[in-house]
Amino acid sequence: MQLVMIRHGEPDYSFSEGKGFKGPARELAPLSKMGVEQAEQVALDPRLQGSQLIISSPYPRALQTAAIISRVTGLKIEVAFDLHEWLIDTRYENQDMADTLVAVKEIAAFKGIRHQDAQLHWEGYDQVAQRAYQALYPYLHLDKVIVACHAYVIKQFHNPGHINYCDIIEVDFHKDFTWPGYIERGKRDHR
């Protein structure tokens, strides 16, 4: 199956941060005006042609991006919960952007793999890869799908470095798909 992976458009965190939301409520940010324009532009990209379905993360910034693409392409959207963003705090106690930056620094020091010396409760990239694999596995009967999600999720399939808002990364996905950091256990669960 060909995955046309699209990072969501630029989000506007002013509402969720302005309300002082903590933990997972911080993720309720919609797209900014620029993010809407980015999604409208990517919806016209010829690489989307031939897609059969849009699969989206449940987070508003990805769902709004998927909805704009759906309006332009006429494709149905299905939500795959486990395509959600990398969890900077698996206890959902992160307070603000400062917490996020500390988690990003620590996970970089451990090269994305959970380690007993980690001080924080972030999700390992191998865990992100495993849940994303499991979220997309049921769609393997399709030939080509659009996946509206997040940079950290996309990087578990192909890491070109920085991924801009509404960038497209194309990936050939199959039942034996593997990548650096992939947990073999995740592959065995589906045989």
Phi, psi and chi 1 to 4 in degrees:
 res  aa     phi    psi   chi1   chi2   chi3   chi4
   1 MET       -  138.6  170.3  172.4   64.9      -
   2 GLN   -92.4  126.7 -177.4 -178.6    7.0      -
   3 LEU   -99.6  125.8  -56.5  178.3      -      -
   4 VAL  -103.2   90.6 -178.1      -      -      -
   5 MET   -85.8  127.4  -56.3 -170.9   85.7      -
   6 ILE  -123.7  123.2  -58.2  175.1      -      -
   7 ARG   -71.6  141.3 -176.7 -177.8 -179.0 -167.0
   8 HIS   -56.3  163.7   57.5   78.1      -      -
   9 GLY   -72.6  172.9      -      -      -      -
  10 GLU   -59.7  125.7  177.0 -172.6   74.8      -
  11 PRO   -85.7  162.4   26.0  -27.9      -      -
  12 ASP  -119.4  102.2  177.7   -0.6      -      -
  13 TYR   -85.8    3.3  -72.9  102.6      -      -
  14 SER   -61.1  -35.9   62.1      -      -      -
  15 PHE   -68.5  -55.4  177.0   78.4      -      -
  16 SER   -66.8  -38.2   56.6      -      -      -
  17 GLU   -74.3  -35.0  -64.9 -157.0   -1.9      -
  18 GLY   -64.1  -29.8      -      -      -      -
  19 LYS   -83.7   -7.5  -64.8  -80.7 -172.7 -177.1
  20 GLY    74.5   24.9      -      -      -      -
  21 PHE   -61.2  144.8  -70.4  167.8      -      -
  22 LYS  -119.6  163.7  -50.3  -87.8 -173.5 -106.3
  23 GLY    55.2 -138.4      -      -      -      -
  24 PRO   -65.5  -20.7   13.2  -20.2      -      -
  25 ALA   -65.3  -21.8      -      -      -      -
  26 ARG   -63.6  -21.9  -65.9 -176.2   67.5 -122.3
  27 GLU   -82.1    3.5  -58.6  -66.3   -8.0      -
  28 LEU   -81.4   11.8  -65.4  175.7      -      -
  29 ALA   -67.9  132.4      -      -      -      -
  30 PRO   -84.1 -177.8   33.7  -36.6      -      -
  31 LEU   -74.2  149.0  -65.0 -179.9      -      -
  32 SER   -76.2  173.9   67.3      -      -      -
  33 LYS   -58.6  -42.1 -178.7  178.7  177.7 -176.9
  34 MET   -63.5  -39.3  175.1   60.7   74.8      -
  35 GLY   -61.7  -38.3      -      -      -      -
  36 VAL   -64.1  -45.0  169.4      -      -      -
  37 GLU   -62.1  -40.4  -68.6  172.0    9.7      -
  38 GLN   -61.7  -43.6  -68.0  163.6  -21.9      -
  39 ALA   -66.1  -39.6      -      -      -      -
  40 GLU   -63.6  -37.4  -70.9  173.8  -13.7      -
  41 GLN   -68.8  -46.6 -173.6   64.5   37.0      -
  42 VAL   -67.3  -26.3   78.0      -      -      -
  43 ALA   -62.9  -20.4      -      -      -      -
  44 LEU   -93.7   -2.4  -59.6  172.6      -      -
  45 ASP   -65.2  130.5 -167.3  -68.0      -      -
  46 PRO   -63.6  -18.3   14.9  -23.2      -      -
  47 ARG   -67.8  -14.7  -69.0  173.6  -75.1 -179.1
  48 LEU   -81.5  -17.7  -82.5   57.8      -      -
  49 GLN   -60.5  139.2  -67.9  177.1    1.7      -
  50 GLY    88.9   -3.9      -      -      -      -
  51 SER   -70.7  148.0  -64.1      -      -      -
  52 GLN  -105.2  -16.5  -62.1  161.8  -77.1      -
  53 LEU  -164.3  154.7  179.3   69.6      -      -
  54 ILE  -110.7  126.0  -58.3  168.6      -      -
  55 ILE  -109.9  129.8  -54.8  168.3      -      -
  56 SER  -126.3  148.5  179.8      -      -      -
  57 SER   -61.0  155.0  155.4      -      -      -
  58 PRO   -79.9   -8.0   30.3  -36.1      -      -
  59 TYR   -73.1  140.6  -73.8   14.5      -      -
  60 PRO   -52.0  -39.8  -30.8   38.2      -      -
  61 ARG   -64.4  -35.1   59.0 -169.0 -178.0  -93.6
  62 ALA   -78.2  -42.5      -      -      -      -
  63 LEU   -62.9  -39.5  -90.3  172.3      -      -
  64 GLN   -66.6  -39.6 -169.8  176.3    1.5      -
  65 THR   -60.9  -46.6  -59.1      -      -      -
  66 ALA   -61.7  -39.6      -      -      -      -
  67 ALA   -64.4  -39.5      -      -      -      -
  68 ILE   -66.3  -43.6  -68.2  167.2      -      -
  69 ILE   -63.1  -39.2  -65.1  168.2      -      -
  70 SER   -63.4  -42.3  174.1      -      -      -
  71 ARG   -60.8  -40.5  177.4  177.5   44.3   80.5
  72 VAL   -76.6  -41.3  172.8      -      -      -
  73 THR   -91.2  -20.8   63.3      -      -      -
  74 GLY    79.7    9.2      -      -      -      -
  75 LEU   -83.5  146.2  -67.4  171.8      -      -
  76 LYS   -70.7  149.4  178.3 -178.8  165.0 -173.8
  77 ILE  -111.0  135.7  -59.1  170.1      -      -
  78 GLU  -122.9  139.7  -70.2 -168.5   13.0      -
  79 VAL   -94.2  129.5  174.4      -      -      -
  80 ALA  -114.2  103.4      -      -      -      -
  81 PHE   -51.9  -41.1 -178.1   81.1      -      -
  82 ASP   -77.1    9.0  -78.5  -26.5      -      -
  83 LEU   -91.7   11.3  -70.4  178.0      -      -
  84 HIS   -63.6  166.5   63.8   76.9      -      -
  85 GLU   -59.7  156.0  179.2   65.3  -81.1      -
  86 TRP   -53.2  134.4  164.3   63.6      -      -
  87 LEU   -86.4  113.3  -62.0  175.9      -      -
  88 ILE   -75.4  -18.0   63.8  168.3      -      -
  89 ASP  -150.4  105.9 -176.3  -11.6      -      -
  90 THR   -69.6   -7.0   58.0      -      -      -
  91 ARG   -95.2   -3.7  -61.8  173.5  -53.7  161.9
  92 TYR    59.3   41.5  -56.9  104.1      -      -
  93 GLU  -113.0    7.0  -64.6  175.3   -0.6      -
  94 ASN   -60.8  139.6   53.5  -53.3      -      -
  95 GLN   -99.3  -40.4  -57.5  -68.1  -47.5      -
  96 ASP  -161.9 -172.4   52.4   28.1      -      -
  97 MET   -63.0  -30.8 -173.4   54.8   76.4      -
  98 ALA   -60.8  -41.7      -      -      -      -
  99 ASP   -61.1  -40.9  -74.7   -6.5      -      -
 100 THR   -61.7  -46.7  -60.5      -      -      -
 101 LEU   -64.0  -36.5  -64.2  175.6      -      -
 102 VAL   -65.6  -42.6  170.6      -      -      -
 103 ALA   -65.1  -41.3      -      -      -      -
 104 VAL   -61.4  -41.4  166.9      -      -      -
 105 LYS   -64.9  -43.6 -175.3  175.8  179.0  179.7
 106 GLU   -68.7  -43.2 -175.1  173.1  -82.3      -
 107 ILE   -64.2  -33.8 -163.8  168.5      -      -
 108 ALA   -64.1  -39.9      -      -      -      -
 109 ALA   -63.1  -32.3      -      -      -      -
 110 PHE   -97.3   11.7  -71.7  105.3      -      -
 111 LYS    52.9   34.3  -62.2 -174.6  179.5    1.8
 112 GLY    83.8   -2.5      -      -      -      -
 113 ILE  -106.4  129.4  -54.8  -63.1      -      -
 114 ARG   -56.0  138.9  -71.2  -76.1  -38.2  152.4
 115 HIS  -141.6  148.8 -170.7  -86.9      -      -
 116 GLN   -60.7  -23.2   64.7 -173.1   14.0      -
 117 ASP   -85.4   -2.9  -66.1  -24.3      -      -
 118 ALA   -66.0  135.1      -      -      -      -
 119 GLN   -86.2  -28.1  -59.5  -68.5  -48.2      -
 120 LEU  -103.9  174.4  -56.3  174.1      -      -
 121 HIS  -112.5   47.6  -61.7  -84.2      -      -
 122 TRP   -79.3  160.3   38.9  -94.3      -      -
 123 GLU   -85.1  129.3  178.4 -177.5   30.6      -
 124 GLY   -67.2  148.5      -      -      -      -
 125 TYR   -61.9  -30.8  -68.2  155.2      -      -
 126 ASP   -64.3  -32.6   53.4  -18.6      -      -
 127 GLN   -70.5  -39.6  -65.1  168.2  -61.7      -
 128 VAL   -60.0  -46.4  175.7      -      -      -
 129 ALA   -60.4  -43.9      -      -      -      -
 130 GLN   -64.4  -45.5 -178.7 -179.5    1.8      -
 131 ARG   -70.3  -33.7   67.9  173.3  161.7   78.2
 132 ALA   -66.6  -41.4      -      -      -      -
 133 TYR   -58.0  -48.1  173.7   91.9      -      -
 134 GLN   -64.9  -32.8  -68.6  171.7  -14.6      -
 135 ALA   -69.9  -34.8      -      -      -      -
 136 LEU   -91.7  -20.2  -66.6  172.3      -      -
 137 TYR   -52.1  -43.6 -174.9   86.1      -      -
 138 PRO   -63.1  -12.4  -21.5   32.0      -      -
 139 TYR   -98.6    6.1  -61.2   97.6      -      -
 140 LEU   -60.8  -16.4  -84.0  171.2      -      -
 141 HIS   -73.3  -12.0   64.5  -77.1      -      -
 142 LEU   -89.9  160.6  -61.5  173.2      -      -
 143 ASP   -90.5  -37.6  -64.4  -39.2      -      -
 144 LYS  -153.0  127.8 -175.7  175.6 -177.8 -179.4
 145 VAL  -133.7  152.6  -63.3      -      -      -
 146 ILE   -94.5  135.2  -61.9  166.8      -      -
 147 VAL  -121.6  110.9 -178.8      -      -      -
 148 ALA   -94.1  112.9      -      -      -      -
 149 CYS  -153.8 -142.3   59.9      -      -      -
 150 HIS  -125.3  155.2  -49.2  -85.8      -      -
 151 ALA   -56.5  -43.3      -      -      -      -
 152 TYR   -64.8  -32.8  -78.4  106.4      -      -
 153 VAL   -70.5  -47.7  173.3      -      -      -
 154 ILE   -58.5  -41.3  -65.7  169.0      -      -
 155 LYS   -64.3  -16.0  -73.3 -178.8  178.0 -173.1
 156 GLN   -78.1  -16.0  -55.6  -39.2  -55.5      -
 157 PHE   -99.7  -40.3  -69.6   84.4      -      -
 158 HIS  -158.5  125.8  176.2   71.5      -      -
 159 ASN  -114.3   95.1 -170.9  -10.0      -      -
 160 PRO   -85.4    4.5   33.6  -35.9      -      -
 161 GLY   103.7 -138.9      -      -      -      -
 162 HIS   -66.0  136.1 -179.7   73.3      -      -
 163 ILE  -116.6  116.5  -59.2  173.1      -      -
 164 ASN   -74.3  164.2  -68.7  -43.4      -      -
 165 TYR   -58.0  132.8  -64.6  121.3      -      -
 166 CYS    63.5   19.1  -76.6      -      -      -
 167 ASP   -67.6  150.2  -89.2   -3.0      -      -
 168 ILE  -108.3  131.1  -67.2  176.3      -      -
 169 ILE  -123.4  121.5  -55.5  -65.3      -      -
 170 GLU   -97.2  134.9  -64.5  177.0  -78.1      -
 171 VAL  -137.4  134.9  175.0      -      -      -
 172 ASP   -87.3  119.3  -70.8  -33.6      -      -
 173 PHE  -116.7  137.0 -179.1   70.8      -      -
 174 HIS  -148.4  172.9   49.5   83.9      -      -
 175 LYS   -63.3  -24.9   75.4  177.2 -177.6  104.9
 176 ASP  -102.8   20.3  -65.3  -40.7      -      -
 177 PHE   -58.3  132.1 -174.8   85.0      -      -
 178 THR  -134.4  159.6   59.2      -      -      -
 179 TRP  -155.8  164.8   54.5   88.9      -      -
 180 PRO   -56.4  133.3  -23.3   32.4      -      -
 181 GLY    85.9   -2.9      -      -      -      -
 182 TYR   -70.5  134.9  176.6   66.3      -      -
 183 ILE   -83.5  119.8  -63.3  177.7      -      -
 184 GLU   -56.8  -30.6  -73.3  -63.4  -43.2      -
 185 ARG   -56.1  -39.3  179.7  178.9   76.8 -122.4
 186 GLY   -61.7  -37.6      -      -      -      -
 187 LYS   -70.3  -42.3 -172.0  166.0   66.7  171.1
 188 ARG   -64.2  -30.6  -75.7 -165.1  -51.0  -91.8
 189 ASP   -60.5  -19.6  -70.1  -15.6      -      -
 190 HIS  -110.2    8.8  -69.2  -68.1      -      -
 191 ARG   -87.4      -  -74.0 -166.1  175.0  160.8
